[in-house]
Amino acid sequence: MSEGREVQWVDIAPEQAGQRIDNFLMTRLKGAPRALIYRIVRKGEVRVNKNA
């Protein structure tokens, strides 16, 4: 695994359920460029309910 990367398990609140994953990540990863968020989603580095 690359340095600085680790698996993080996140439980979301009911009011966060149903939103798009990119919008959720933008609020969770404040300051991260939008392009980075789209890239990690495209590469399958984000999983929802253990699914890519």
mmJSON file of the N, C-alpha and C atoms, coordinates in Angstrom:
{"data_MODEL":{"atom_site":{
"group_PDB":["ATOM","ATOM","ATOM","ATOM","ATOM","ATOM","ATOM","ATOM","ATOM","ATOM","ATOM","ATOM","ATOM","ATOM","ATOM","ATOM","ATOM","ATOM","ATOM","ATOM","ATOM","ATOM","ATOM","ATOM","ATOM","ATOM","ATOM","ATOM","ATOM","ATOM","ATOM","ATOM","ATOM","ATOM","ATOM","ATOM","ATOM","ATOM","ATOM","ATOM","ATOM","ATOM","ATOM","ATOM","ATOM","ATOM","ATOM","ATOM","ATOM","ATOM","ATOM","ATOM","ATOM","ATOM","ATOM","ATOM","ATOM","ATOM","ATOM","ATOM","ATOM","ATOM","ATOM","ATOM","ATOM","ATOM","ATOM","ATOM","ATOM","ATOM","ATOM","ATOM","ATOM","ATOM","ATOM","ATOM","ATOM","ATOM","ATOM","ATOM","ATOM","ATOM","ATOM","ATOM","ATOM","ATOM","ATOM","ATOM","ATOM","ATOM","ATOM","ATOM","ATOM","ATOM","ATOM","ATOM","ATOM","ATOM","ATOM","ATOM","ATOM","ATOM","ATOM","ATOM","ATOM","ATOM","ATOM","ATOM","ATOM","ATOM","ATOM","ATOM","ATOM","ATOM","ATOM","ATOM","ATOM","ATOM","ATOM","ATOM","ATOM","ATOM","ATOM","ATOM","ATOM","ATOM","ATOM","ATOM","ATOM","ATOM","ATOM","ATOM","ATOM","ATOM","ATOM","ATOM","ATOM","ATOM","ATOM","ATOM","ATOM","ATOM","ATOM","ATOM","ATOM","ATOM","ATOM","ATOM","ATOM","ATOM","ATOM","ATOM","ATOM","ATOM","ATOM","ATOM"],
"id":[1,2,3,4,5,6,7,8,9,10,11,12,13,14,15,16,17,18,19,20,21,22,23,24,25,26,27,28,29,30,31,32,33,34,35,36,37,38,39,40,41,42,43,44,45,46,47,48,49,50,51,52,53,54,55,56,57,58,59,60,61,62,63,64,65,66,67,68,69,70,71,72,73,74,75,76,77,78,79,80,81,82,83,84,85,86,87,88,89,90,91,92,93,94,95,96,97,98,99,100,101,102,103,104,105,106,107,108,109,110,111,112,113,114,115,116,117,118,119,120,121,122,123,124,125,126,127,128,129,130,131,132,133,134,135,136,137,138,139,140,141,142,143,144,145,146,147,148,149,150,151,152,153,154,155,156],
"type_symbol":["N","C","C","N","C","C","N","C","C","N","C","C","N","C","C","N","C","C","N","C","C","N","C","C","N","C","C","N","C","C","N","C","C","N","C","C","N","C","C","N","C","C","N","C","C","N","C","C","N","C","C","N","C","C","N","C","C","N","C","C","N","C","C","N","C","C","N","C","C","N","C","C","N","C","C","N","C","C","N","C","C","N","C","C","N","C","C","N","C","C","N","C","C","N","C","C","N","C","C","N","C","C","N","C","C","N","C","C","N","C","C","N","C","C","N","C","C","N","C","C","N","C","C","N","C","C","N","C","C","N","C","C","N","C","C","N","C","C","N","C","C","N","C","C","N","C","C","N","C","C","N","C","C","N","C","C"],
"label_atom_id":["N","CA","C","N","CA","C","N","CA","C","N","CA","C","N","CA","C","N","CA","C","N","CA","C","N","CA","C","N","CA","C","N","CA","C","N","CA","C","N","CA","C","N","CA","C","N","CA","C","N","CA","C","N","CA","C","N","CA","C","N","CA","C","N","CA","C","N","CA","C","N","CA","C","N","CA","C","N","CA","C","N","CA","C","N","CA","C","N","CA","C","N","CA","C","N","CA","C","N","CA","C","N","CA","C","N","CA","C","N","CA","C","N","CA","C","N","CA","C","N","CA","C","N","CA","C","N","CA","C","N","CA","C","N","CA","C","N","CA","C","N","CA","C","N","CA","C","N","CA","C","N","CA","C","N","CA","C","N","CA","C","N","CA","C","N","CA","C","N","CA","C","N","CA","C","N","CA","C","N","CA","C"],
"label_alt_id":[null,null,null,null,null,null,null,null,null,null,null,null,null,null,null,null,null,null,null,null,null,null,null,null,null,null,null,null,null,null,null,null,null,null,null,null,null,null,null,null,null,null,null,null,null,null,null,null,null,null,null,null,null,null,null,null,null,null,null,null,null,null,null,null,null,null,null,null,null,null,null,null,null,null,null,null,null,null,null,null,null,null,null,null,null,null,null,null,null,null,null,null,null,null,null,null,null,null,null,null,null,null,null,null,null,null,null,null,null,null,null,null,null,null,null,null,null,null,null,null,null,null,null,null,null,null,null,null,null,null,null,null,null,null,null,null,null,null,null,null,null,null,null,null,null,null,null,null,null,null,null,null,null,null,null,null],
"label_comp_id":["MET","MET","MET","SER","SER","SER","GLU","GLU","GLU","GLY","GLY","GLY","ARG","ARG","ARG","GLU","GLU","GLU","VAL","VAL","VAL","GLN","GLN","GLN","TRP","TRP","TRP","VAL","VAL","VAL","ASP","ASP","ASP","ILE","ILE","ILE","ALA","ALA","ALA","PRO","PRO","PRO","GLU","GLU","GLU","GLN","GLN","GLN","ALA","ALA","ALA","GLY","GLY","GLY","GLN","GLN","GLN","ARG","ARG","ARG","ILE","ILE","ILE","ASP","ASP","ASP","ASN","ASN","ASN","PHE","PHE","PHE","LEU","LEU","LEU","MET","MET","MET","THR","THR","THR","ARG","ARG","ARG","LEU","LEU","LEU","LYS","LYS","LYS","GLY","GLY","GLY","ALA","ALA","ALA","PRO","PRO","PRO","ARG","ARG","ARG","ALA","ALA","ALA","LEU","LEU","LEU","ILE","ILE","ILE","TYR","TYR","TYR","ARG","ARG","ARG","ILE","ILE","ILE","VAL","VAL","VAL","ARG","ARG","ARG","LYS","LYS","LYS","GLY","GLY","GLY","GLU","GLU","GLU","VAL","VAL","VAL","ARG","ARG","ARG","VAL","VAL","VAL","ASN","ASN","ASN","LYS","LYS","LYS","ASN","ASN","ASN","ALA","ALA","ALA"],
"label_asym_id":["A","A","A","A","A","A","A","A","A","A","A","A","A","A","A","A","A","A","A","A","A","A","A","A","A","A","A","A","A","A","A","A","A","A","A","A","A","A","A","A","A","A","A","A","A","A","A","A","A","A","A","A","A","A","A","A","A","A","A","A","A","A","A","A","A","A","A","A","A","A","A","A","A","A","A","A","A","A","A","A","A","A","A","A","A","A","A","A","A","A","A","A","A","A","A","A","A","A","A","A","A","A","A","A","A","A","A","A","A","A","A","A","A","A","A","A","A","A","A","A","A","A","A","A","A","A","A","A","A","A","A","A","A","A","A","A","A","A","A","A","A","A","A","A","A","A","A","A","A","A","A","A","A","A","A","A"],
"label_entity_id":["1","1","1","1","1","1","1","1","1","1","1","1","1","1","1","1","1","1","1","1","1","1","1","1","1","1","1","1","1","1","1","1","1","1","1","1","1","1","1","1","1","1","1","1","1","1","1","1","1","1","1","1","1","1","1","1","1","1","1","1","1","1","1","1","1","1","1","1","1","1","1","1","1","1","1","1","1","1","1","1","1","1","1","1","1","1","1","1","1","1","1","1","1","1","1","1","1","1","1","1","1","1","1","1","1","1","1","1","1","1","1","1","1","1","1","1","1","1","1","1","1","1","1","1","1","1","1","1","1","1","1","1","1","1","1","1","1","1","1","1","1","1","1","1","1","1","1","1","1","1","1","1","1","1","1","1"],
"label_seq_id":[1,1,1,2,2,2,3,3,3,4,4,4,5,5,5,6,6,6,7,7,7,8,8,8,9,9,9,10,10,10,11,11,11,12,12,12,13,13,13,14,14,14,15,15,15,16,16,16,17,17,17,18,18,18,19,19,19,20,20,20,21,21,21,22,22,22,23,23,23,24,24,24,25,25,25,26,26,26,27,27,27,28,28,28,29,29,29,30,30,30,31,31,31,32,32,32,33,33,33,34,34,34,35,35,35,36,36,36,37,37,37,38,38,38,39,39,39,40,40,40,41,41,41,42,42,42,43,43,43,44,44,44,45,45,45,46,46,46,47,47,47,48,48,48,49,49,49,50,50,50,51,51,51,52,52,52],
"pdbx_PDB_ins_code":[null,null,null,null,null,null,null,null,null,null,null,null,null,null,null,null,null,null,null,null,null,null,null,null,null,null,null,null,null,null,null,null,null,null,null,null,null,null,null,null,null,null,null,null,null,null,null,null,null,null,null,null,null,null,null,null,null,null,null,null,null,null,null,null,null,null,null,null,null,null,null,null,null,null,null,null,null,null,null,null,null,null,null,null,null,null,null,null,null,null,null,null,null,null,null,null,null,null,null,null,null,null,null,null,null,null,null,null,null,null,null,null,null,null,null,null,null,null,null,null,null,null,null,null,null,null,null,null,null,null,null,null,null,null,null,null,null,null,null,null,null,null,null,null,null,null,null,null,null,null,null,null,null,null,null,null],
"Cartn_x":[0.847,0.0,0.893,0.486,1.273,1.277,2.36,2.463,1.381,0.748,-0.295,-1.682,-1.766,-3.07,-3.435,-4.671,-5.154,-6.638,-7.137,-8.563,-9.277,-10.344,-11.17,-12.595,-13.17,-14.566,-15.378,-16.423,-17.231,-18.695,-19.308,-20.755,-21.379,-22.421,-23.051,-24.357,-24.711,-25.96,-27.124,-28.308,-29.468,-29.695,-29.41,-29.631,-28.609,-27.521,-26.518,-26.803,-27.635,-27.935,-28.641,-28.313,-28.982,-28.302,-27.298,-26.627,-25.547,-25.162,-24.121,-22.802,-22.034,-20.777,-19.777,-19.743,-18.794,-19.131,-20.403,-20.79,-20.473,-20.692,-20.347,-18.846,-18.035,-16.587,-16.076,-16.707,-16.275,-16.458,-17.519,-17.704,-16.782,-16.49,-15.626,-14.145,-13.737,-12.329,-12.158,-12.463,-12.397,-11.019,-11.016,-9.771,-9.216,-9.756,-9.279,-9.825,-8.987,-9.471,-10.568,-11.521,-12.629,-12.115,-11.057,-10.486,-9.972,-9.401,-8.917,-10.079,-11.142,-12.308,-12.876,-13.031,-13.547,-12.604,-11.304,-10.325,-10.399,-10.495,-10.539,-11.845,-12.925,-14.189,-14.075,-13.543,-13.383,-12.488,-11.425,-10.47,-10.986,-12.127,-12.691,-12.068,-11.432,-10.801,-11.794,-13.038,-14.098,-15.119,-15.508,-16.499,-17.658,-18.848,-20.07,-20.656,-20.878,-21.374,-20.512,-19.198,-18.183,-18.186,-18.886,-18.918,-18.249,-17.531,-16.875,-17.889],
"Cartn_y":[-1.178,0.0,1.241,2.258,3.487,4.197,4.888,5.65,6.729,6.878,7.894,7.395,6.152,5.594,4.516,4.503,3.478,3.282,2.151,1.87,2.601,3.264,3.939,3.442,3.007,2.593,3.776,4.133,5.292,4.879,5.113,4.937,6.304,6.333,7.62,7.761,9.003,9.314,9.153,8.868,8.7,9.889,11.095,12.271,12.373,11.626,11.601,10.508,9.551,8.431,8.928,8.312,8.626,9.697,10.38,11.398,10.766,11.474,10.972,10.863,9.811,9.546,10.687,11.313,12.408,13.59,13.895,15.002,14.677,13.426,13.02,13.181,12.711,12.785,14.222,15.103,16.508,17.142,16.763,17.311,16.622,15.354,14.585,14.923,15.184,15.456,16.934,17.778,19.224,19.63,20.432,20.911,20.013,18.807,17.916,18.41,18.416,18.851,17.92,18.507,17.749,16.646,16.935,15.945,14.721,14.919,13.806,12.926,13.539,12.782,11.963,12.564,11.82,10.693,10.922,9.893,8.693,8.921,7.784,7.009,7.695,6.993,6.149,6.727,5.992,4.77,4.893,3.801,2.716,2.924,1.922,1.924,3.031,3.118,3.446,3.682,3.95,2.838,2.287,1.209,1.598,1.196,1.436,0.074,-0.187,-1.497,-2.627,-2.408,-3.364,-3.632,-2.815,-2.95,-1.758,-1.997,-0.905,-0.135],
"Cartn_z":[0.0,0.0,0.0,-0.716,-0.786,0.546,0.81,2.046,2.082,3.238,3.378,3.011,2.522,2.155,3.157,3.536,4.444,4.209,4.628,4.521,5.641,5.287,6.287,6.148,7.245,7.273,7.776,7.063,7.425,7.49,8.622,8.752,8.527,7.727,7.434,8.203,8.455,9.146,8.161,8.659,7.768,6.83,7.296,6.436,5.303,5.386,4.314,3.295,3.645,2.758,1.498,0.384,-0.876,-1.701,-1.171,-1.972,-2.844,-3.866,-4.759,-4.008,-4.363,-3.657,-3.845,-5.03,-5.238,-4.336,-4.172,-3.285,-1.827,-1.416,-0.065,0.168,-0.785,-0.621,-0.615,-1.378,-1.375,-0.009,0.695,2.046,3.04,2.803,3.713,3.526,2.287,1.965,1.622,2.559,2.328,1.795,0.762,0.179,-0.915,-1.073,-2.129,-3.464,-4.487,-5.807,-6.322,-7.01,-7.583,-8.507,-9.261,-10.18,-9.425,-8.249,-7.436,-6.993,-6.56,-6.11,-7.256,-8.435,-9.586,-9.98,-9.873,-10.241,-9.297,-7.99,-7.068,-7.207,-7.551,-7.78,-9.053,-10.129,-11.398,-11.244,-10.451,-10.275,-9.332,-8.721,-7.817,-6.442,-6.066,-4.757,-3.645,-4.03,-3.066,-3.198,-2.09,-2.101,-1.218,-1.658,-0.899,-0.586,0.671,1.105,0.573,0.598,0.166,-1.327,-2.112,-3.573,-4.23,-5.316,-6.04,-6.846],
"occupancy":[1.0,1.0,1.0,1.0,1.0,1.0,1.0,1.0,1.0,1.0,1.0,1.0,1.0,1.0,1.0,1.0,1.0,1.0,1.0,1.0,1.0,1.0,1.0,1.0,1.0,1.0,1.0,1.0,1.0,1.0,1.0,1.0,1.0,1.0,1.0,1.0,1.0,1.0,1.0,1.0,1.0,1.0,1.0,1.0,1.0,1.0,1.0,1.0,1.0,1.0,1.0,1.0,1.0,1.0,1.0,1.0,1.0,1.0,1.0,1.0,1.0,1.0,1.0,1.0,1.0,1.0,1.0,1.0,1.0,1.0,1.0,1.0,1.0,1.0,1.0,1.0,1.0,1.0,1.0,1.0,1.0,1.0,1.0,1.0,1.0,1.0,1.0,1.0,1.0,1.0,1.0,1.0,1.0,1.0,1.0,1.0,1.0,1.0,1.0,1.0,1.0,1.0,1.0,1.0,1.0,1.0,1.0,1.0,1.0,1.0,1.0,1.0,1.0,1.0,1.0,1.0,1.0,1.0,1.0,1.0,1.0,1.0,1.0,1.0,1.0,1.0,1.0,1.0,1.0,1.0,1.0,1.0,1.0,1.0,1.0,1.0,1.0,1.0,1.0,1.0,1.0,1.0,1.0,1.0,1.0,1.0,1.0,1.0,1.0,1.0,1.0,1.0,1.0,1.0,1.0,1.0],
"B_iso_or_equiv":[0.0,0.0,0.0,0.0,0.0,0.0,0.0,0.0,0.0,0.0,0.0,0.0,0.0,0.0,0.0,0.0,0.0,0.0,0.0,0.0,0.0,0.0,0.0,0.0,0.0,0.0,0.0,0.0,0.0,0.0,0.0,0.0,0.0,0.0,0.0,0.0,0.0,0.0,0.0,0.0,0.0,0.0,0.0,0.0,0.0,0.0,0.0,0.0,0.0,0.0,0.0,0.0,0.0,0.0,0.0,0.0,0.0,0.0,0.0,0.0,0.0,0.0,0.0,0.0,0.0,0.0,0.0,0.0,0.0,0.0,0.0,0.0,0.0,0.0,0.0,0.0,0.0,0.0,0.0,0.0,0.0,0.0,0.0,0.0,0.0,0.0,0.0,0.0,0.0,0.0,0.0,0.0,0.0,0.0,0.0,0.0,0.0,0.0,0.0,0.0,0.0,0.0,0.0,0.0,0.0,0.0,0.0,0.0,0.0,0.0,0.0,0.0,0.0,0.0,0.0,0.0,0.0,0.0,0.0,0.0,0.0,0.0,0.0,0.0,0.0,0.0,0.0,0.0,0.0,0.0,0.0,0.0,0.0,0.0,0.0,0.0,0.0,0.0,0.0,0.0,0.0,0.0,0.0,0.0,0.0,0.0,0.0,0.0,0.0,0.0,0.0,0.0,0.0,0.0,0.0,0.0],
"pdbx_formal_charge":[null,null,null,null,null,null,null,null,null,null,null,null,null,null,null,null,null,null,null,null,null,null,null,null,null,null,null,null,null,null,null,null,null,null,null,null,null,null,null,null,null,null,null,null,null,null,null,null,null,null,null,null,null,null,null,null,null,null,null,null,null,null,null,null,null,null,null,null,null,null,null,null,null,null,null,null,null,null,null,null,null,null,null,null,null,null,null,null,null,null,null,null,null,null,null,null,null,null,null,null,null,null,null,null,null,null,null,null,null,null,null,null,null,null,null,null,null,null,null,null,null,null,null,null,null,null,null,null,null,null,null,null,null,null,null,null,null,null,null,null,null,null,null,null,null,null,null,null,null,null,null,null,null,null,null,null],
"auth_seq_id":[1,1,1,2,2,2,3,3,3,4,4,4,5,5,5,6,6,6,7,7,7,8,8,8,9,9,9,10,10,10,11,11,11,12,12,12,13,13,13,14,14,14,15,15,15,16,16,16,17,17,17,18,18,18,19,19,19,20,20,20,21,21,21,22,22,22,23,23,23,24,24,24,25,25,25,26,26,26,27,27,27,28,28,28,29,29,29,30,30,30,31,31,31,32,32,32,33,33,33,34,34,34,35,35,35,36,36,36,37,37,37,38,38,38,39,39,39,40,40,40,41,41,41,42,42,42,43,43,43,44,44,44,45,45,45,46,46,46,47,47,47,48,48,48,49,49,49,50,50,50,51,51,51,52,52,52],
"auth_comp_id":["MET","MET","MET","SER","SER","SER","GLU","GLU","GLU","GLY","GLY","GLY","ARG","ARG","ARG","GLU","GLU","GLU","VAL","VAL","VAL","GLN","GLN","GLN","TRP","TRP","TRP","VAL","VAL","VAL","ASP","ASP","ASP","ILE","ILE","ILE","ALA","ALA","ALA","PRO","PRO","PRO","GLU","GLU","GLU","GLN","GLN","GLN","ALA","ALA","ALA","GLY","GLY","GLY","GLN","GLN","GLN","ARG","ARG","ARG","ILE","ILE","ILE","ASP","ASP","ASP","ASN","ASN","ASN","PHE","PHE","PHE","LEU","LEU","LEU","MET","MET","MET","THR","THR","THR","ARG","ARG","ARG","LEU","LEU","LEU","LYS","LYS","LYS","GLY","GLY","GLY","ALA","ALA","ALA","PRO","PRO","PRO","ARG","ARG","ARG","ALA","ALA","ALA","LEU","LEU","LEU","ILE","ILE","ILE","TYR","TYR","TYR","ARG","ARG","ARG","ILE","ILE","ILE","VAL","VAL","VAL","ARG","ARG","ARG","LYS","LYS","LYS","GLY","GLY","GLY","GLU","GLU","GLU","VAL","VAL","VAL","ARG","ARG","ARG","VAL","VAL","VAL","ASN","ASN","ASN","LYS","LYS","LYS","ASN","ASN","ASN","ALA","ALA","ALA"],
"auth_asym_id":["A","A","A","A","A","A","A","A","A","A","A","A","A","A","A","A","A","A","A","A","A","A","A","A","A","A","A","A","A","A","A","A","A","A","A","A","A","A","A","A","A","A","A","A","A","A","A","A","A","A","A","A","A","A","A","A","A","A","A","A","A","A","A","A","A","A","A","A","A","A","A","A","A","A","A","A","A","A","A","A","A","A","A","A","A","A","A","A","A","A","A","A","A","A","A","A","A","A","A","A","A","A","A","A","A","A","A","A","A","A","A","A","A","A","A","A","A","A","A","A","A","A","A","A","A","A","A","A","A","A","A","A","A","A","A","A","A","A","A","A","A","A","A","A","A","A","A","A","A","A","A","A","A","A","A","A"],
"auth_atom_id":["N","CA","C","N","CA","C","N","CA","C","N","CA","C","N","CA","C","N","CA","C","N","CA","C","N","CA","C","N","CA","C","N","CA","C","N","CA","C","N","CA","C","N","CA","C","N","CA","C","N","CA","C","N","CA","C","N","CA","C","N","CA","C","N","CA","C","N","CA","C","N","CA","C","N","CA","C","N","CA","C","N","CA","C","N","CA","C","N","CA","C","N","CA","C","N","CA","C","N","CA","C","N","CA","C","N","CA","C","N","CA","C","N","CA","C","N","CA","C","N","CA","C","N","CA","C","N","CA","C","N","CA","C","N","CA","C","N","CA","C","N","CA","C","N","CA","C","N","CA","C","N","CA","C","N","CA","C","N","CA","C","N","CA","C","N","CA","C","N","CA","C","N","CA","C","N","CA","C","N","CA","C"],
"pdbx_PDB_model_num":[1,1,1,1,1,1,1,1,1,1,1,1,1,1,1,1,1,1,1,1,1,1,1,1,1,1,1,1,1,1,1,1,1,1,1,1,1,1,1,1,1,1,1,1,1,1,1,1,1,1,1,1,1,1,1,1,1,1,1,1,1,1,1,1,1,1,1,1,1,1,1,1,1,1,1,1,1,1,1,1,1,1,1,1,1,1,1,1,1,1,1,1,1,1,1,1,1,1,1,1,1,1,1,1,1,1,1,1,1,1,1,1,1,1,1,1,1,1,1,1,1,1,1,1,1,1,1,1,1,1,1,1,1,1,1,1,1,1,1,1,1,1,1,1,1,1,1,1,1,1,1,1,1,1,1,1]
}}}
